[in-house]
């Protein structure tokens, strides 16, 4: 069973989901794709969804509190991906983008070994169901502009500025 609960954050209500192996969902409650994500989770994990709690959700709450207060830069909760092998490789590479930095979709594709896969990388980023922890918000357009974010560009900007502030790097978003 996928156990879910809501978590209030400085940038809005989020829905978190976990199975006994780890976190499989962290998404903004107002995301239009949330119902589609539920269907994908139920299909891949071959189970249902219900309100509930487990140790992973308790740990996630603590880690998110520390993240939003600027104390935590990396998460340690175990993750359970539900997607294709390619999507999983993209999500693994997202986690390698250092806190407080951004990377273009082109550089993300190059890091995966295929500079021609920019659109596929962008598509996989969009299918990420574990926001913030799998930091798809750190990927920006080639020209430095903010592009596509399921949680809304205002949240993407907020998350990047938040991480820049606590990373010790300049907090100017003049490149956006």
C-alpha positions as CSV (number, residue, x, y, z in Angstrom):
1,X,0.0,0.0,0.0
2,X,1.2,3.5,-0.8
3,X,0.6,5.6,2.3
4,X,0.1,9.3,1.7
5,X,-0.2,12.5,3.7
6,X,-0.1,16.2,3.1
7,X,2.8,18.4,4.2
8,X,2.6,22.1,4.6
9,X,5.6,23.9,3.2
10,X,6.6,27.6,2.7
11,X,5.7,27.2,-1.0
12,X,2.4,25.4,-0.6
13,X,0.8,22.1,0.4
14,X,2.5,19.0,-0.8
15,X,1.4,15.4,-1.0
16,X,3.9,12.8,0.1
17,X,3.7,9.0,-0.6
18,X,5.7,6.1,0.7
19,X,5.8,2.4,0.5
20,X,7.8,0.2,2.9
21,X,10.9,0.6,0.8
22,X,10.9,4.4,0.7
23,X,9.4,7.7,-0.6
24,X,7.7,7.3,-4.0
25,X,5.9,10.7,-4.2
26,X,6.5,14.3,-3.2
27,X,4.4,16.6,-5.3
28,X,2.6,19.9,-5.0
29,X,-1.1,19.3,-4.1
30,X,-2.2,21.7,-6.8
31,X,-0.3,20.1,-9.6
32,X,-2.5,19.2,-12.5
33,X,-0.7,15.9,-13.2
34,X,-1.2,14.6,-9.6
35,X,-4.0,12.2,-10.6
36,X,-2.0,10.9,-13.5
37,X,0.9,10.4,-11.1
38,X,-1.3,8.4,-8.7
39,X,-2.3,6.1,-11.7
40,X,1.4,5.6,-12.6
41,X,2.3,4.8,-9.0
42,X,-0.5,2.3,-8.6
43,X,0.4,0.6,-11.9
44,X,4.2,0.3,-11.3
45,X,3.9,-0.6,-7.6
46,X,0.8,-2.8,-8.2
47,X,-1.0,-1.5,-5.1
48,X,-3.5,1.0,-3.9
49,X,-3.2,4.4,-2.2
50,X,-4.5,5.4,1.2
51,X,-3.9,8.0,3.8
52,X,-1.5,6.8,6.4
53,X,2.0,7.1,7.9
54,X,5.3,5.2,8.1
55,X,8.8,5.8,9.1
56,X,9.8,7.2,5.7
57,X,7.1,9.9,5.8
58,X,8.2,10.8,9.4
59,X,11.8,11.1,8.2
60,X,10.7,13.1,5.1
61,X,8.9,15.6,7.2
62,X,12.0,16.2,9.4
63,X,14.3,16.5,6.3
64,X,11.9,18.9,4.6
65,X,11.8,21.1,7.7
66,X,15.6,21.2,7.7
67,X,15.7,21.8,4.0
68,X,13.3,24.8,4.2
69,X,15.2,26.2,7.2
70,X,18.4,26.1,5.2
71,X,20.0,23.3,7.4
72,X,19.8,20.4,4.9
73,X,21.3,20.4,1.5
74,X,21.0,16.7,0.7
75,X,18.3,14.2,1.5
76,X,18.8,10.8,2.9
77,X,15.3,9.3,2.8
78,X,15.3,6.2,0.5
79,X,13.6,6.7,-2.8
80,X,11.4,4.4,-4.9
81,X,11.3,5.5,-8.6
82,X,8.4,4.5,-10.8
83,X,9.4,5.0,-14.4
84,X,11.4,3.6,-17.3
85,X,15.1,2.9,-17.1
86,X,15.8,6.1,-19.0
87,X,13.7,8.2,-16.7
88,X,15.4,6.6,-13.7
89,X,18.8,7.5,-15.1
90,X,17.7,11.1,-15.6
91,X,16.4,11.3,-12.1
92,X,19.7,9.8,-10.7
93,X,21.6,12.5,-12.6
94,X,19.3,15.2,-11.2
95,X,20.4,14.3,-7.7
96,X,24.0,14.8,-8.8
97,X,23.4,18.5,-9.5
98,X,24.9,20.3,-6.6
99,X,22.7,22.2,-4.1
100,X,22.7,25.9,-5.0
101,X,23.6,25.4,-8.6
102,X,21.7,25.1,-11.9
103,X,22.3,23.2,-15.1
104,X,20.9,23.5,-18.6
105,X,18.9,20.7,-20.2
106,X,21.7,20.4,-22.7
107,X,24.3,19.9,-20.0
108,X,22.0,17.5,-18.3
109,X,21.8,15.5,-21.6
110,X,25.6,15.6,-22.0
111,X,26.0,14.4,-18.4
112,X,23.9,11.4,-19.4
113,X,26.2,10.8,-22.4
114,X,23.9,11.9,-25.2
115,X,23.8,15.6,-26.2
116,X,21.0,14.8,-28.7
117,X,18.6,13.7,-25.9
118,X,17.7,17.1,-24.7
119,X,13.9,16.7,-25.3
120,X,13.9,13.2,-23.8
121,X,15.7,14.5,-20.7
122,X,13.2,17.4,-20.4
123,X,10.4,14.9,-20.7
124,X,11.8,12.7,-18.0
125,X,12.3,15.7,-15.8
126,X,8.6,16.5,-16.2
127,X,7.7,13.0,-15.2
128,X,9.6,13.3,-11.9
129,X,7.2,12.4,-9.1
130,X,9.6,13.2,-6.2
131,X,9.9,17.0,-6.3
132,X,12.6,18.9,-4.4
133,X,14.5,15.7,-3.3
134,X,15.0,14.8,-7.0
135,X,15.8,18.4,-7.9
136,X,14.4,18.9,-11.3
137,X,13.9,22.6,-10.3
138,X,17.7,23.0,-10.8
139,X,17.5,22.5,-14.6
140,X,17.0,25.6,-16.6
141,X,17.0,26.7,-20.3
142,X,20.2,27.0,-22.3
143,X,19.9,30.8,-22.2
144,X,19.6,30.8,-18.4
145,X,15.8,31.3,-18.3
146,X,13.5,29.4,-16.2
147,X,11.5,26.9,-18.2
148,X,8.9,24.2,-17.4
149,X,8.2,23.2,-13.9
150,X,5.1,21.2,-12.9
151,X,4.9,23.1,-9.6
152,X,4.9,26.5,-11.4
153,X,7.8,28.7,-12.4
154,X,7.3,30.9,-9.3
155,X,8.1,27.8,-7.1
156,X,11.1,26.9,-9.3
157,X,12.4,30.5,-8.9
158,X,11.8,30.3,-5.1
159,X,13.6,27.0,-4.7
160,X,16.6,28.1,-6.7
161,X,16.8,31.4,-4.8
162,X,16.4,29.5,-1.5
163,X,19.3,27.1,-2.3
164,X,21.5,29.9,-3.5
165,X,20.9,31.8,-0.3
166,X,21.9,28.9,1.9
167,X,24.7,27.6,-0.4
168,X,26.8,30.7,0.2
169,X,26.7,31.6,-3.5
170,X,25.5,34.9,-4.9
171,X,21.7,35.1,-4.7
172,X,21.1,37.2,-7.7
173,X,18.9,35.7,-10.4
174,X,19.9,38.2,-13.0
175,X,20.4,35.4,-15.4
176,X,16.7,34.6,-15.4
